């Protein structure tokens, strides 16, 4: 089966910023994404967990999307404009997709 090169972008950000981020990605031309809850992790501030938190304020989500390489810069600029002033990270990896017409 033939595959096609693409870029997978994962953005971990505070849950309260999810809508702002996804709206920004759509305006930047991203045609699809997946949002997943993040249960916990460790970073500069040490270990953290979603367990025992009240409300949405302390939660994190991971927003994942796959784009063609020629759309990557616009996506990263849009994402960084949101993530820059908040807790979060952005990572990019190479991937292959089977249905290139969807990206």
C-alpha positions in Angstrom: 0.0 0.0 0.0 1.3 3.4 -0.9 1.9 6.0 1.9 2.5 9.7 1.7 4.7 11.9 4.0 3.0 14.3 6.4 3.7 16.0 9.7 2.0 15.1 13.0 1.7 18.0 15.4 0.8 17.5 19.1 0.0 20.4 21.3 -0.5 20.0 25.0 -2.2 22.9 26.6 -4.5 23.8 29.5 -8.0 22.6 29.0 -9.5 26.1 29.4 -7.5 27.2 26.3 -8.7 24.3 24.1 -11.4 26.3 22.3 -9.1 29.2 21.6 -6.5 26.9 20.2 -8.8 24.8 18.0 -10.5 28.0 16.7 -7.1 29.4 15.8 -6.0 26.2 14.1 -9.2 26.2 12.0 -8.5 29.8 11.0 -5.0 28.8 10.0 -6.4 26.2 7.5 -6.1 23.0 9.6 -8.9 20.7 8.4 -9.1 18.3 11.3 -7.7 17.5 14.7 -8.3 15.2 17.7 -8.5 16.4 21.3 -7.6 13.9 24.1 -7.6 14.4 27.9 -4.2 14.3 29.5 -4.3 12.5 32.9 -1.0 13.7 34.3 2.7 14.2 33.7 5.9 15.9 34.8 7.6 19.0 33.6 9.5 22.1 34.9 7.0 22.4 37.8 7.3 18.7 38.8 4.7 15.9 38.8 1.0 16.7 38.4 -2.1 14.7 38.1 -5.7 15.4 37.1 -6.9 13.2 40.0 -8.6 15.2 42.8 -8.9 18.4 40.8 -12.2 20.3 41.0 -13.4 21.9 37.8 -11.6 22.4 34.5 -9.0 24.9 35.6 -6.2 22.4 36.3 -6.8 20.0 33.4 -4.7 19.6 30.3 -5.6 18.3 26.8 -3.6 17.1 23.9 -4.6 18.4 20.5 -3.2 16.3 17.6 -3.4 17.0 13.9 -1.7 15.8 10.8 -0.9 18.2 7.9 1.0 18.3 4.7 4.5 19.8 5.1 3.5 22.9 3.2 0.9 23.8 5.8 3.2 23.2 8.8 4.5 26.8 9.2 1.1 28.4 9.3 -0.1 25.8 11.9 2.9 26.3 14.1 2.7 30.1 14.0 -1.0 29.9 14.9 -0.5 27.4 17.7 2.5 29.3 19.2 0.5 32.5 19.3 -1.8 30.7 21.8 0.7 28.4 23.6 3.3 31.1 24.1 1.7 32.7 27.1 0.3 29.6 28.7 1.5 26.2 30.1 2.0 23.8 27.2 4.2 22.4 24.5 4.2 21.8 20.8 5.9 18.9 19.1 6.3 17.9 15.4 7.1 14.5 14.1 7.3 13.0 10.6 4.6 10.5 9.8 3.1 8.7 6.8 -0.6 8.7 5.8 -2.5 6.3 3.6 -5.1 8.8 2.3 -3.2 12.0 1.5 -6.3 13.7 0.0 -7.7 14.0 3.6 -4.9 16.4 4.6 
